[in-house]
Amino acid sequence: MASLGEPSSSISFTSSSNVSNGSISSIAPPPATPPAPPAGAAASTNLEVLSLSRLSSNLERLLLDSDGFDCTDAQIIVDGVPIGVHRCILGARSRFFYDLFSRGGSEEGKPKYLMSELVKCGRVGREAFMIFLAYIYTGKLKPSPPEVSVCVDEMCAHDACRPAIEFVVELMYASSVFQIPELISLFQRRLLNFVQKALVEDIIPILLVAFHSQLNLLLNPCIERVARSYLDNISLEKDLPHEIAVAVKLIRSKSQPSEADIITVDPVHEKRVGRIHRALDCDDVHLVKLLLSESQITLDDANALHYAAAYCDTKIVAELLDLELANVNLKNERGYTPLHVASMRKEPAVIVSLLTKGASVAETTADGRNAVNICRRLTRAKDYNARTAQGQETNTDRICIDILEKELMRNPMAIEDSVTSPLFADDLHMKLIYLENRVAFARLFFPTEAKVAMEIAQADTTTIYAGGVSAPNTSSKLKEVDLNETPAMRNKRLRERVDSLMKTVELGRRYFSHCSEVLDKFLEDDSPDTFYLQKGTPDEQKIKRTRFYELKEDVRKAFSKDKAEKVRSGLSSSSSSSSPTRQRNVLRY
């Protein structure tokens, strides 16, 4: 959804009651109705659809062991947990599994396969594999489980944070290795949506899966993005395959910087820095001391603490700090302190060592992130909320966040600085853009229900955010700026809007679960630009119209399911969407 962040993206929604006012011209007319098929053909088609639907539902039960009867004939071990599979289905759906199972297995018991051996270049976790299996069995792709696809930063829109990216990366590894072309195409589009809006550090997992899966359509934008970034050569060499690092450096060398941007590189200095880094790689702090004494270079010149915090053993970090020859709060060229780097690594011992030596948890990066922000944005909800059994170690992700937050609480001024930081405002903006669009599309298809939900959540009493979708009659109001409003007051106002919109969305999920799933999947796979039906070439407009009517049909079916469930539960439900007139919503520009 790269276009969500564009201020010019302004969409408004009207129902068919506005057609008489001329708004019907804002959207292309529906395609001509094809001639009705013969009655026999229609009946045959309906029977086929019904049969396929039942087959899909029956096959889905194979994933569940509700009655204690296990009819699987093989096991794939994922994260130490055996998952039963049916070789005949997997072999029929995937050439990879056909070749794997045709080679035979162990003579005794069910054949067992390790996921780590099947997918050697990446990782496929249990949750991602279950989503993949469900699609193989049923042809239906389930939504991503929030506990493994969202971070624990409450202000994150979860549209480009590390857990969201890594879960799609896992699905891409499964789809690529197990050779399911339609899933490869789908997940490639999702990953492309991440490339331009994610932090450059979070682009690396996408780049790696594109490289290992030979997805040039995805790989080239990733390389271009990394080449345009300030990612240093050390990170390139440590985190990327050699071929990719060379390609990035080549692009950078071909760029034409202005004279003011040209930085003179001292080869002698670079050689000395390289020696210190190699000494740290060898866990030899004594050699580091010798190198410092033999030259005029310092630990700060070599960003030695940053390097150790990222790549070295925790003992080496402590020994390097004990030398007391480095500035523990020094910022490198990218504006990161050693504590920022340690927070990205999520190693508690390194974080504690730095804090003990005076590292400031209040220090922010160039874009306003502090160590807590960084760590939370990298941590999955599952890892943070997991209950620890007695006698087992607590999840290190949770430990890192707890340590940093306790340190932050000791400095009230640091908390105030983080609340008014540019990153905090950016996070609010990103989350508001997503929520404004989410609610706006609900208003498009369910004007009455959405209005009621917004009234209950008191969203109608808060100010619409200008960065999201909005009606034309509010655009002039949104451009007004209150010069007397302080940053804290503005953040408070935006947070109130976020809270009200989140409550609106939750009400929709509670009472219209199937419709909410359709809208969630649309916002995950498509861009709101899909609804600018008069933008683009004629072929692009035709594709957009087709996608729009497909979405309308999906929403209609989902609403029928929700309505049927309410009837069965004894709840009355009236809907503007159930009316054919109400369903003819139009868009204005």
ZICORSUL-V13129 format. One record per run of one state. SS is the DSSP state (H for helix, E for strand, - for the rest). FROM is the first residue (numbers start at 1). LEN is the number of residues. If there is no record, write none. Layout:
SS/FROM/LEN ; SS/FROM/LEN
This chain:
-/1/1 ; H/2/4 ; -/6/6 ; E/12/3 ; -/15/1 ; H/16/6 ; -/22/1 ; H/23/4 ; -/27/12 ; H/39/25 ; -/64/10 ; E/74/5 ; -/79/2 ; E/81/5 ; -/86/1 ; H/87/7 ; -/94/1 ; H/95/8 ; -/103/8 ; E/111/4 ; H/115/4 ; -/119/7 ; H/126/13 ; -/139/7 ; H/146/4 ; -/150/1 ; E/151/1 ; -/152/10 ; H/162/16 ; -/178/3 ; H/181/15 ; -/196/4 ; H/200/13 ; -/213/3 ; H/216/13 ; -/229/4 ; H/233/7 ; -/240/2 ; H/242/13 ; -/255/4 ; H/259/3 ; -/262/5 ; H/267/15 ; -/282/3 ; H/285/10 ; -/295/9 ; H/304/8 ; -/312/2 ; H/314/9 ; -/323/15 ; H/338/8 ; -/346/2 ; H/348/9 ; -/357/14 ; H/371/8 ; -/379/1 ; E/380/1 ; H/381/5 ; -/386/10 ; H/396/14 ; -/410/2 ; H/412/8 ; -/420/2 ; H/422/24 ; -/446/1 ; H/447/10 ; -/457/2 ; H/459/3 ; -/462/10 ; H/472/7 ; -/479/8 ; H/487/25 ; -/512/1 ; H/513/13 ; -/526/2 ; H/528/4 ; -/532/6 ; H/538/31 ; -/569/11 ; H/580/4 ; -/584/2 ; E/586/3 ; -/589/1
